[in-house]
Amino acid sequence: MYFRNSWKMYTSHEDIGYDFEDDPKDKKTLKPHPNIDGGWAWMMVLSSFFVHILIMGSQMALGVLNVEWLEEFHQSRGLTAWVSSLSMGVTLIVGPFIGLFINTCGCRRTAIVGGLLNSLGWVLSAYAANVHCLFITFGVAAGFGSGMAYLPAVVMVGRYFQKRRALAQGLSTTGTGFGTFLMTVLLKYLCAEYGWRNAMFIQGAVSLNLCVCGALMRPLSPGLDGEDPGGKEPHVLRAHSTESVGSSGQMGGAQEKGGGPGTEDAVGEAAAQARPGTAALGKDMCTLRVLKAVSQLTVRVRRGFRDWYSGYFGAASLFTNRMFVAFIFWALFAYSSFVIPFIHLPEIVNLYNLSEQNDVFPLTSIIAIVHIFGKVILGVVADLPCISVWNVFLMANFTLVLSIFILPLMHTYAGLAVICALIGFSSGYFSLMPVVTEDLVGIEHLANAYGIIICANGISALLGPPFAGWIYDITQKYDFSFYICGLLYMVGILFLLVQPCIQIIEQSRKKYMDGANV
C-alpha cells in the first residue's frame, strides 16, 4: 500500500505515456500511448536484453580473464581482483552522473556514446603492459562506457511498461544470465585460441553492438527524452528556404516562357548576378543553424541539470523518502555477496581440485542458466495481483544470503553445483529492483533514483572482490570472505525491514488508540 501511494504521488501524465489532446485536466481527453505495454515496447525489451548480455554478462565472466591476468602479471589476488571489481564498480557508481546525461541528451544518445567508449576500453586493454594500466583502460574507461549504456536500457523498459513491469524487466535482465553463459564460453575459447590480449580486442569489436542497441531506444513521445520533436527547422529558416525556392521557381518560369537564345543568355546573366546573393544567403542559413543548435543545446543542458539537481538536492529530493534511503543502505551491503562467487569461483575450483568437472560444465554457467529462470519466474510471480513485489523481493534476498553462508561448507562439485543453482535462482530478484525503485519514487524519478541504487551496488561491487582476495592472501582460505560478506548482507536486509516494522507498529498503535476511544 505504501508503494502504491508513493507511485501515485510522483507519477505524471508524461511519464506513464498518456497523451492529452487539449486540457491535461480533462479526463475525457486522456488517451493511453499505443506503445505502452505493447508495440515498440517489446523492442525496448529486446534492446535491453542485448545490453545486459554485452555488459553484465561479460562482467560476470571476468573470472576467466582474472586467471589469465594472475598468470601474466604475477600480482597478488587482491590487487588483480581490483581490475574486475573496478569495471563492475565504475559501471554502477557512475549511475547518478549518467542520470544527468539522460536528462540532458536522452537515453538514445547516452547509450550510443557509452557503446563506443566501452568498445574503446576493451581494445586499449589488449595492449596493457601491467595491472595498473588495466585499472585505467578496462576498469575506468570500459566501466564508464558500460554505465552509459546500462542505465538507459533499464530506464527505457520502465518508461514503456506499466501493467507488466516486473515481467518486462525480468525478460530484459535475463540477458545477464545468457550473457554470463555465452561470454564465459566465448572468452575461454578466445583465450585458448588467440590469447587473452586478442580475446579482449575481439570482445571490443563485439561491444560495438551496444551502439545498435542504443539506436533502438526510441523516445516514447516526441519532445521527450531530450530528442527533438521532429527535427524541424525554425520558422526563420523555413522562410528563407521558401524565398529561395520561390526565386528559382520564377527563373524556371522565365525559361519556360522564353524559347529563344537571347532569353537563355539573359537568364544566364541573371543567374551569374544572383550567385553572390545566394552564397551570402547560404552563409546566413548556416550561421542560423549553428546558433539554433547552440541555443537548443544550452536550453537542454540547463533543463537537464535543473531536473537532475532538484531530484538529488531540491525540495523534492529523493533522500526525503525514508524507505528509499533504507533501500540505498541495502544496496551498499548486498551486491558484493553476489559478485564475489563469479570472480573467485574459478580459483575455488582450482583449490579444491575440481577443474576437470568444472571444465565440463562451469559452476558460473550453472548460476547463469538458473539465473535466467529465476528472473522470469520471480517477475511473473511479482506481477500477480495477489502477490506483493516487496515480499517476493525479501524472500529472494533471504534465500541468497543463506546460500552465501552455506557455499564455503561445500567441497564437492555436486554440492557447489546445488548452491550455485540456489544463488542463480534467488539472485533473480535483480529484475525486481527497477520495479521496487519505481514503486518507491515513481516513474518520473526512476532515472535518478535507480542511478543512486546502482551507484550503491557499484561501491559494494568495487570493495567486495578485493576484500575477499585480501582475506584469502592472509588466511589462505575463502571461507571467512563469504562469512563476512554474508553478515554484511544480513545488515543490508535489516535496513529493508526497519520501515515496514515501523509502519506495522504505527498501524497497531493507531488501532489500539481507536479502540480505546470507542
N, C-alpha and C positions, 0 to 999 in steps of 0.2 A: 504493500500500500504506500509505503514511503517512496519507493522508486517511481510509482505511477504519478504521485503528486509532484515530485521533482520534475519529471518529464513534462507534465502539463505546464509547469511554471515557466520552463525555459524554451519550449518549442514554439517556433513561429511558422507562419504560413509558407514562407520561402523555404525554410529548412526541410519541411516534410513534403515539399514538392507539390503544392497546390497552386493553381493559377486563379487569379481574380480578374474578372472582366472589367468592372468599373470601380466599385467601392469595396475595399477589403472588409468592411464591417458588415456588408450584406451577405448573409449566409447563403442566400439563394444563388449567388453568382459563384460559389465555391465549386471548383471542378478539380478532381484528382488528376495529377500529372499522368499521362498514359504510360510512362516508363517506370513508374513506381511499382515495385514488386513484379515487373514483367518487362518484355521488350528488351531494350538495351541494358536493363539492369543485370541480365544474365551474362552479358558481355563484360560487365564490371566484375562479376564473379570469376569469369574465365581469366581476365587480365590479372586480378589479384591472385588467383591460383598460380599462375606462372611467375609472378613476382615472388611469392613465397617459395616456389621451387628454386629460383635462381639466387635468392638472398638467404633466407632462413635455412633452406635445405643444404646449401653449400657450406654455411657456417657450422651447422650441426655435423658435417662430415670432415671438419678440420682436424679431427683426431688422426686421420691418415697422414696429413701434411705435418702434424706435430711430431710424429715418429720420424719422418724424413728430416725435419729441422734438428731434432736431437742428434741424429747421426751425422748431419752435415756440419753443424757449428760447434758441437761438443760443449754446450752450455748446460746449466742446471735445469731441472724440470720446472722449477718455479719461474725462472727467467724466460724460458722458452714458451711456457704457457701464457705469458703476457701477450704474445702475438695474437693468439686465438681470442683471448679474452678482450683485448683492445678492439679487435674487429667487431665482436659481438657488442661490447660495451658502447663503443662510439656510435654504432648503428642505432642504438636505443637512446643513448644520452642526448643526442642532438635533437631528439623529438620536439622539445619546446621551441627550438630555433627553426626547425622545419615548419612548425605551425605558422611562423612569421612568413616564410616563403609561400606557403599555401594561401594565406590571407592576401598576399601581395600579387603573386604570379599565377596562382591557380594550381590545381593538382596535376594537370597535364604537363605543363612546362617544368614543374618541380621534378616530376618523375623522370622525364626525358633527360634533364641535366644530371640527375642522380645516376641514371644508367651509364652515361658517358664517363662520369667520374669513377664509378665503381669499376668499369672495364679498364680504365687507365691505371687504377691501383693494382689490379691483378697483373697487368702487363709489366709495370715497373717492378713489382715484387719478384718477377722472374730473374731480374738482374741484381738482386740484393746480395751484398758482399758479406753481411753478418746479420745477426738477430736484430741489432739496433736499427738497421735500415728497414727491416720488415715492420718495425714499430711505426715508422712514418708512412711507408708506401702501402702496406696492407692494413695495419691497424687503424691509421688515421684517414688516409685518402680513400681506400676502398670502403672503410667503415662509414665515412661521411656520405659517400655516394649511395651506399645501401640504405642509410637512413632517409635520404631524399626520395628514394623510390618506394620504400616500405610504408611510411606513414600515409602518403596519398592513396595507396592501394587499400588500406584499411578504411580510411575516411570515405572514399567513394562508394564502397559497398554499403556503409552506414547511411549514406545520403539516398541511395537508390532503393532501400528496402525499409519497410515498416512492419508488415504483418509477419514476415518470415525472416526476421533479422538474424536470429540465432542459427537457423539452418543455412542462410546465405553466408554468414561469417564462418560457419563450420565447414562448408564446402570449399570456400576460398582458402582457408587456412590449412586444409588437408594437403595443400602444396608443400607445406613444411615436411610432412611425413613422406610424401612421394619424393620430394627433393633430397631428403636425407638418404633414402634408399638408393636413388639413382646416382646422386653425387658421390656417395661412398664407393659404389661400384665403378663409376667413371674415373674418379681420382685414383683409385687403386690401379686401374688398368693403365691410365696415362702415366702414372709414376713408374710402373713396372716397364712399360714400353719405351717411354721417352725421357724419364727422369722428372723430378719434381719441378724443375725450372720450366721446362717445356710444357708440363702439365698446367702450370699457372698461366703461361702465355695463352694456351688454348682455351682455358677457362675464362680468360679476359675477353676473348672473341665471343664466347658463348654468352657472356654477360651483356653484350650489346643488345640482346633481345629485350632487355629491360626498357629500352627506348621504344620498342614496338608496343610493349605493354602500356607504357605511359601515353602513347598516341591514342590508345583505345579509351582513355579516361575522359570521355566527352562530358562537358558540364551538363547538369540536369536541365537547366533553363538558360536561355540567352541572357547574357549580362552577369550571370552568377559565376562563381569560381574564378574570378579575375580574368575572364575571357571577354573579348569584345562582342557586342550584341550581334554583329553580323559582318564586321569588318567594313562598315560603310564609311565613306569619306564624308568630311564635314560639308556643310552647305556651301561654304565659300568655294571649295574645290569643285563641287558639282556645278556651280555657276560658271566657273572658268572653263570647265570641261564642255559645258553646253555652248558657251560662246565659241569655243574653238571648233566644235562640230558644226555650229551654225555658219561660221565663216567658210569652212571647207565646203559646206553644202552649197553656199552661194557661188563659190568658184566652180563647183561641179555643174551647177545650173547654167553658168555662163558658157561653159564648154558645150553643153548640150544645145543651147540656143544658137550659138555661133558655129558655123561649119567651115568657114574659110581659113586660109593660112594666116591672114592678118589677125584674126581673132586669137589663134593659137599663140602668136608672138606676143600679143598684148597680155594674154593670161600668163605666159612665161615670165614677162617682165614684172607683172603684179606679184607673182609668187616669189620672185627674187627679192622684191622690195619688202615682202611680208616676213622673210626669214629672220631678220634681226628681232622683230617684234615677237615672233613665235619662240625664238630662243630665250628672250627675256621672260616671256610668259612661262616657259618650261622651268626656268630657274626659280621664278616666284612660286610655282606649284611645288617644286622640290623643297624650297625653304619652308613653305606652309606645312608640308607633310612632316618635315623634321620637327617643326615647332609643335605640331599636333601630337606626334609620338612622345616628345619630351613632356608635354603638358599632361597627357594621359598617364605616362609612367609616374610622374610626380604625384598626381592625384591618387593613383593606385597604391603607391608606396605609403603615402600618408594615411589613407584609409586602412590599409592592411596593418600598419604599425599601430594605429589607434585601436583597432579591434583586438590585436594581439596584446597590447599593453593593458587595455581595460579588462581583458579576461584574466590576467595574472595579478594586476596591482590596483585595478579600479574598484569602484564601489560594489560592482557585481563580481568581485574576484572569486575564482573557484575555491580559494583557500578559506572562504567563509562557510563552505559546505563541510560540516564536521565528518560526515560519512566518507566524503571524497578524500579528506585528509587521512582518515584511517586506512583507506584503500591505498594511498600512496605509501604509507608505512609498511603495509603488507607487501607491496611490490618491491620495496627495498630489501626485504629479507628472503623473498620467495624464489626469485629466478635463479640464483646461484645453485640451488639444490637440483634444479632441472638440467642446467648446462654442464655441471661437473661430471655426471656419468658419460656424457658424449665426449668430453675432452679426454678423460682418463680411463675409460673402459678399455681401449686398445692396450694401454700399459698394464692394467689389471689382468687382462687376459694373458699377457706375456709372463707376468709374475706367477700366475697360477698354472703355467704350462698348458694352456688351453688353446694355443694358437691354431693347431690343426682343425679342431672342431669349429673354432671361430671363423676360419677361412672358408669353411663350407657354408656357413650361414652366420654372418657377423651379428653380434648382440645389438649393435647400434641399428642394424636393419630391422631387428625384431621390434625395437622401440618405435622405429619409424612407421612400420606397417600397422602395428596395433594403434599407434597414434592417429592414423588416418580414420580408422573405425571409431576411435574414441571421440574425435571431434564431431563426426557426423551424428553418432548416436546421442551424444550429450546435447548437440544442437537441436535434434528432433525432440528429445525429451523436454528440453527447456522451453520449446515453443508450444508445448501442450498447455491449454488454458487452465488446467487444474494443478499444474506444477509451477513452483516458484523458481525463477532463474537463480536467485540467490541461494536457495537450498541445494540445487544441483552443483553450483559453484563451490560451496563449502564442503559437500561430501567428496567431491573430486580432490579438493585440497587435502583433506584428512587422509584419503587413500594414498596420495602421492607421498606425503611426509612419512607415513608408515612404511612404505616401500623403501624410502631412503634409509630408514633405520635398519631395515632387515638386510639390505644388499650386502654390507660387509660380512655378514654371517654366512653367506653362500660362497662355497669354494669349488663347486662343480658347475659344469656347463649347463646342465639341466636346471639347477637351482637358480643360477644367474639369468637363464632364459625366462623363467617364470616371473622373477622380479622385474626384469626389463619389460615384459609384457604388461605388468601392472603399472609400471612407470609410464609406458607409452599410452595406455588407455586413460589413466587418471589425468595425465597432462593434457588431455584433450580439452580441458577447461579453458585453455588459452583462446579457443574460439569464442568463449563466452565473455572474455574480458572487454571487448568493444561494446557488447550488449549491456553489460553491467555498468560500464562507464557512461553510456548514453542514458541509461535509466537514472543515473545519479545526477547528471548535469544537463541533459537534453541535447538534441542533435546540433543545436546552434553552437554549443561549446565543445563538440566532440573532438575537433582537430586539436585544440589547445589542451583539453583535458587528457586525451589519450596520449598526446605528446609528453605530458608530465608523467603519466603512468609508465610508458616505455622508457622514459629517462630514468626513473627509479629502478626499473628492471635492468637497465644498462649498467647502472652503478653496481648492482648486485652481481651481474654477469662479469663485470670488469674485475671485481675483487675476489670472486669465488674460486675460479680455477687456479690462479696463482697461489691463493691461500692454501688450497688442497695440495698443490705441488710443494710448497714450503713445509707443510706439515709432514709430507712424505719424506722430504730430504732430512728432516730432523728425526723422525721415528722409524723410517723405512717401512711404514705401513700407511695404507689409505683409510683404515678403519676410523681413526679419530677425525679425519677430514669429513667423512659422511655423518658421523655422530654430531659434530659441532654444527654442520650446516643444517642437519635435521632439527636441532634445538633452535637455531635461528629462524627456521621456517615456522616452528611452533609459535615463536614470539609474533611473527607476522600474522598468523591465523588469529591469535588472541586480539590483535588490533581490530580485525574484522568483526569480532564478537562483542566488542565494547559497546558500540552504538545500539545494536539490537537488544542487548541486555538492558541498557538504559531505557530504551523505549518500552520494553516489557515491564520494567519496574514502574515507570511513569503511568502506564496504562492501568496496571493493577492498583496503584495508589489512587488514581482517579476514580476507578470503580469502587474502591473502598470508601472514598470520600462521598461519592454519590449515594452509596448505600447508607452511610451514616446520616446524610442529610435527610434522606427519606424516613 
